[in-house]
Amino acid sequence: MRRLREIQDDIAAASATLATLENERARVRAARRDGIVADFDAGLSRAAIAAKWEVDYGHVAGVLHKARRTEKTRRARDLTPAQRQHYAIALRGGASSALARRIAEAVA
């Protein structure tokens, strides 16, 4: 029969292991999340990102939503402030984000 002290020691060791695993899990998830956002910013499609990171398309969409990344924000990323104004005007006028970017680049 095991003594109470041995059981308590096993519980403490298991608890420490679980804490270590939880920290590692959080680190890996943060790295994956940051990688997904970086890949999107680099121009990869959501499907390509899902395949690269071996996650569902919905997971990629959720990460990008939480990071406030859309096609519109991606296309406006490297524009100058003046170009962004033209980009926003074109979007409000009903242009697609790709067309709005071409307009903004041509105007400014």
Residue pairs with C-beta under 8 A, 6 or more apart in sequence:
32 53
32 55
33 63
33 67
35 53
36 49
36 53
36 55
36 60
36 63
36 64
37 63
37 64
37 67
37 69
39 48
39 49
39 52
39 53
40 46
40 49
40 60
40 64
40 69
40 74
41 69
41 74
41 77
43 74
44 52
46 57
46 60
46 61
46 64
47 57
49 60
50 56
50 57
50 59
50 60
53 60
64 70
71 97
72 91
72 97
75 87
75 97
75 98
75 100
75 101
76 84
76 87
76 97
76 101
76 104
79 87
79 101
79 104
79 105
79 108
80 108
82 108
83 104
83 105
83 107
83 108
84 104
86 100
86 103
86 104
86 107
86 108
87 100
87 101
87 103
87 104
88 100
90 99
90 100
90 103
90 104
91 97
91 100
95 103
